[in-house]
Every structure is written in C-alpha cells, then in structure tokens.
Amino acid sequence: MHAGTNRSGGGSQASPPLFPTVPAEAVVAAYAKAPGNEFSSGKIASPESSAALVANAFGFFLLRPADLPKLPSIPAEVEWPPTRIGLEKCVRFPWRGGLHPWLDALVDTPSHIVGVESKRYEPFRPRKPPVFSDAYWGDVWGGAMAPFLAMRDRLRDVPSAYLHLDAAQLVKHALGLRTMAKGSGKRPFLLYLHAEPLAWPNGTPVPPDRIRRHAEEAASFAEAVRGAEVEFATATYAELLAAMRGSGVPEVRRHAEDLTGLLAVSPGRSGGVALEVGGQGGPSHP
C-alpha cells in the first residue's frame, strides 16, 4: 500500500474501525510499524479506507493463520494452510538506502511467500505518472525477473500504458518479494486483490467503464509478467468472500458476513461479480 519506509509522527489514536472479532491490539501494533499513520491520524476510519478493508479482512487471521482459506487465484502448487500472516510488511530491495515497498499483507506458507497488494477505491482516482529511480536499473534482479523488468522499461517509455492499474507499484512489489524470498527456500507470489465498488460511499456511481478498464488492465499486466520468478495473479474481494463462505470453520463464515457489511456483493458484468460499498460520506474523487 505504501511507497516508502518513512514513518509519520505520533498523535492520539482514533478508535480502531475494526470488527470485534479482529485482534485490535495486534492489528494496531502492525500498522504502528509502518508509514501512513493510519490509526493515529484517523485516516483508517474513512469510509473509503483501503487500510480498513485489509485490516479487517486479514487481521482476523493474524492469530489463527491456519484458518485462512486458500486465496482466490492461488495455484495448486502453493502449499496451504499458511503458517504466518502479517499486515503492513516491508519487502526490502537489495540495498540499504532509499525507499522500500510495503505490502498490505504477507502470507507465509510452507512453500511460498505470498504478498498481497489490496485496492479499494484507488484505481478510480487520478494517479501520478509512474516513477522509477536509477537504482531500479541495477543488475541485481536476475534473468528470471525479465518479464517484470520489461514492464519496468515499458512504463518508463510509455507512462500512460495503464490508466487505472498502478503497474509501477506492482513491479516494485515483485522486485521486493524476489529479494525477500531469495535464500529462504520458498517461492515468491504476488496477489493483486481488488474491490469493484459500484458506488462511492455517498452513493455516487463509479463509472462502469472504469471498473471494466481496471479489470482489463490487471489481466493485461498478469499476462505480460507471466513466467517470471515472482508469480503473479489477480483476484477480487468477491472471490475472497466466496472462499470464506465455503470454509469449514464457522467463525470464518461469520467473518465473511461481517465483511459483506463493508462490501455487498451484487451481480457484475460478463458473468462476474462487483462489490458495492455502503455507508455515508462523499467521494474524494467522484
């Protein structure tokens, strides 16, 4: 979610907008180590907050990782269940200085390290052009990352290649995951997990063509980086909810219903599903 490791300052903490079943102390502690100042600033209480969605969806499993159902789009070779789940985890590059990417969630399994980048409303807001420092062109990534390096080059040459998908962020996350997994004996996997909100919290519709284009861009990115050392896949929160509802653990099924209070599933386009967010408040960028 975050671009760098610089931490924001203190301030009094807002009441955590977490479900009663989510271990609030563990979640707040995880976010306190990350940039963004989500809790102490009160940003996480926004009805548009992506952090609130991730903190509830994955925070529930922090102390019970084995109960997390297999995430959608994760292939059979990824051994399950997880042994550990973390929120707001920094995946460092193979150098000391500068900024390093932060993943919304990190899922450790016996065979893989699965990084999760989550999006809620971000794809439907204005975005800045992709930026890579010169360090990204260092000869440190290995030949097996060629598809991601080709994407890096494309984004440099054609900054407008993706209008809704933050493709540069995904490239950086993949490079960080590759560095983390190297020498661990595990394979890296990056999952792009996104909502498809039909409306902003005040009811203003999200244009359907934007939702469609974002999904198409995500699929195009996945195809472009196929075969890389870091495996990549996309999934929706609707698919995650379906996996939770199919759990054999009653508490997980109830957790899915709690999440449905944030994301109400409704029929989508092309036989898929879309996620409509309820609540009050106005869109920052309608």
C-alpha positions in Angstrom: 0.0 0.0 0.0 2.8 2.4 0.9 5.6 3.7 -1.2 8.3 4.1 1.4 9.6 3.4 4.9 9.5 6.9 6.3 7.3 6.9 9.4 4.7 9.6 10.3 4.6 11.2 13.7 2.5 10.5 16.7 -0.8 12.0 17.9 -3.7 10.4 19.8 -5.0 7.2 18.3 -8.5 7.1 16.9 -10.9 4.4 17.8 -10.0 1.4 15.6 -12.7 0.8 13.0 -12.3 -3.0 13.5 -14.7 -5.8 13.9 -15.0 -7.1 17.5 -13.7 -10.5 16.2 -10.4 -8.9 14.9 -7.5 -8.7 17.4 -7.3 -5.0 17.6 -4.1 -4.8 19.6 -2.2 -6.9 17.1 -3.5 -5.0 14.1 -2.8 -1.6 15.6 0.7 -2.8 16.5 1.3 -3.9 12.9 0.3 -0.6 11.5 2.3 1.4 14.1 5.5 0.0 12.5 4.5 1.1 9.0 4.3 4.5 7.3 1.0 6.1 6.7 -0.1 6.8 10.2 -3.4 5.1 9.6 -4.7 4.8 13.1 -3.3 7.8 14.9 -4.3 10.1 12.1 -7.8 8.6 11.9 -7.5 8.0 8.2 -8.4 4.4 8.6 -11.9 5.5 9.8 -12.7 7.0 6.4 -15.5 5.1 4.5 -13.1 4.9 1.6 -10.2 3.5 3.5 -8.4 0.6 1.8 -6.5 0.0 5.1 -9.7 -0.6 7.0 -10.7 -3.3 4.5 -7.4 -5.1 4.7 -7.1 -4.7 8.4 -10.4 -6.4 8.9 -10.2 -9.0 6.1 -6.7 -10.3 7.0 -6.4 -9.0 10.6 -9.0 -11.6 11.7 -6.4 -14.3 10.8 -3.3 -12.8 12.4 -3.6 -15.1 15.5 -5.1 -18.0 13.6 -3.3 -18.2 10.2 -4.3 -21.8 9.5 -7.9 -20.8 9.3 -7.4 -18.5 6.3 -9.0 -20.2 3.3 -6.8 -20.6 0.2 -6.8 -17.2 -1.5 -8.5 -17.0 -4.9 -6.3 -17.4 -8.0 -3.6 -19.1 -5.9 -2.5 -22.2 -7.8 -2.3 -25.8 -6.5 1.4 -25.8 -6.1 1.2 -23.2 -3.3 1.0 -25.4 -0.2 -1.7 -24.4 2.2 -2.6 -23.5 5.0 -0.4 -20.6 5.9 1.9 -20.7 8.9 2.0 -17.0 9.5 0.2 -13.8 8.3 1.4 -10.3 8.7 0.0 -6.8 7.9 1.9 -3.9 6.5 5.1 -5.7 5.8 8.2 -4.0 4.2 9.9 -6.0 1.4 13.3 -4.5 1.1 15.4 -4.2 -2.0 19.0 -5.4 -2.1 20.4 -2.1 -0.9 20.2 -0.1 2.3 19.2 3.4 1.5 16.2 4.9 -0.2 12.6 3.8 0.0 11.4 0.2 0.0 7.9 -1.1 -0.8 5.3 -2.1 1.8 2.8 -4.9 1.2 -0.7 -4.8 2.6 -0.4 -8.4 3.8 2.2 -11.1 3.7 1.2 -14.7 3.9 3.8 -17.3 4.7 3.1 -20.9 3.5 5.2 -24.0 3.7 6.2 -23.5 0.0 5.7 -19.8 -0.8 5.8 -16.2 0.4 2.6 -14.7 -0.8 2.5 -10.9 -0.9 -0.9 -9.2 -1.1 -1.5 -5.8 -2.6 -5.1 -4.6 -1.9 -7.1 -1.9 -3.7 -10.5 -0.5 -2.9 -11.2 2.9 -4.5 -7.6 3.8 -5.5 -7.9 2.6 -9.2 -10.8 5.1 -9.8 -8.9 8.2 -8.5 -6.5 10.3 -10.5 -3.0 8.8 -10.5 0.5 10.3 -10.8 2.8 9.0 -13.6 5.0 6.0 -12.8 8.4 6.9 -11.4 11.5 4.7 -11.1 14.8 5.8 -9.7 18.0 4.9 -11.5 18.6 2.1 -8.9 15.9 0.0 -10.5 18.1 -0.5 -13.5 20.9 -2.0 -11.4 22.0 -5.6 -12.4 20.6 -7.1 -9.2 17.4 -8.8 -10.2 18.4 -11.9 -12.1 17.3 -13.1 -15.5 14.2 -14.9 -14.2 12.7 -11.4 -13.5 12.9 -10.4 -17.2 9.1 -10.0 -17.6 8.9 -7.6 -14.7 12.0 -5.7 -16.0 10.4 -5.5 -19.4 7.3 -4.0 -17.8 9.6 -1.5 -15.9 11.0 -0.4 -19.2 7.6 -0.1 -20.8 6.3 2.1 -18.1 9.4 4.3 -18.4 8.8 4.6 -22.2 5.0 4.8 -22.1 4.0 6.3 -18.8 0.3 6.2 -19.8 0.3 2.5 -20.6 -2.0 1.9 -17.6 -4.6 4.4 -16.5 -6.2 2.7 -13.6 -3.7 0.0 -12.5 -0.7 1.1 -10.5 1.6 -1.1 -12.6 4.8 0.6 -11.3 3.9 -0.2 -7.7 3.3 -3.9 -8.7 6.7 -4.1 -10.4 8.4 -2.7 -7.2 6.5 -5.1 -5.0 7.5 -8.0 -7.2 11.2 -7.0 -7.0 11.0 -6.6 -3.3 9.3 -10.0 -2.9 12.0 -11.6 -5.1 14.7 -10.1 -2.7 12.9 -11.4 0.4 12.4 -14.9 -1.0 15.9 -15.3 -2.2 17.7 -17.8 0.0 14.6 -18.6 2.0 13.9 -21.8 0.2 10.4 -20.5 -0.7 9.0 -19.2 -3.9 7.6 -15.6 -4.2 4.0 -15.0 -5.3 2.3 -11.6 -5.7 -1.5 -11.4 -5.5 -3.4 -8.3 -6.6 -6.6 -8.3 -4.6 -9.1 -5.6 -5.5 -12.7 -4.5 -4.9 -15.0 -3.5 -7.7 -17.2 -0.8 -6.0 -20.3 0.2 -7.9 -20.5 3.5 -6.0 -18.6 5.8 -3.7 -19.7 5.8 0.0 -22.3 8.6 -0.7 -23.9 6.7 -3.5 -22.2 8.5 -6.4 -21.7 5.7 -9.0 -18.3 4.6 -10.1 -18.5 4.6 -13.9 -18.8 1.0 -15.1 -16.3 1.6 -17.9 -13.6 2.5 -15.3 -14.3 -0.7 -13.4 -14.1 -2.7 -16.7 -10.9 -1.0 -17.8 -9.2 -1.6 -14.5 -10.0 -5.3 -14.7 -8.7 -5.4 -18.2 -5.5 -3.7 -17.3 -5.0 -6.1 -14.4 -5.5 -9.0 -16.7 -3.1 -7.5 -19.3 -0.4 -6.9 -16.6 -0.8 -10.6 -15.4 -0.3 -11.8 -19.0 2.7 -9.6 -19.5 4.6 -10.8 -16.5 3.7 -14.5 -16.9 6.7 -16.8 -16.4 8.6 -14.5 -14.1 10.4 -15.8 -10.9 7.7 -13.9 -8.9 4.4 -15.5 -9.9 1.5 -13.0 -10.2 -2.3 -13.3 -10.2 -5.3 -11.1 -9.7 -8.5 -11.7 -7.7 -11.5 -9.8 -6.4 -12.8 -9.4 -2.9 -16.0 -11.0 -4.0 -14.0 -14.1 -4.8 -12.3 -13.9 -1.4 -15.7 -13.7 0.3 -16.8 -16.8 -1.6 -13.8 -18.7 -0.3 -14.5 -17.6 3.3 -18.2 -18.7 3.0 -17.0 -22.1 1.9 -14.8 -22.5 5.0 -15.4 -25.4 7.3 -14.8 -23.1 10.3 -18.0 -21.4 11.5 -16.1 -18.3 12.7 -14.6 -17.7 9.3 -18.1 -18.0 7.7 -19.3 -15.4 10.1 -16.3 -13.2 9.3 -17.3 -13.3 5.7 -20.7 -12.0 6.6 -19.1 -9.2 8.6 -17.0 -8.2 5.6 -20.1 -8.3 3.5 -21.3 -5.4 5.6 -18.4 -3.4 4.1 -18.7 -5.0 0.6 -22.2 -6.0 -0.5 -22.0 -8.4 -3.4 -24.2 -7.7 -6.4 -24.3 -9.2 -10.0 -21.4 -7.9 -12.1 -20.5 -7.7 -15.8 -19.6 -10.5 -18.0 -20.9 -13.1 -15.6 -18.6 -11.9 -12.8 -19.4 -10.0 -9.6 -19.0 -6.4 -8.5 -18.7 -5.0 -5.0 -20.8 -2.1 -3.9 -19.7 -0.3 -0.7 -22.3 1.0 1.7 -22.0 3.8 4.2 -22.1 7.6 4.2 -19.7 10.3 3.2 -18.6 11.8 -0.1 -16.1 10.6 -2.6 -12.7 12.3 -2.7 -12.6 11.9 -6.4 -16.0 11.0 -7.9 
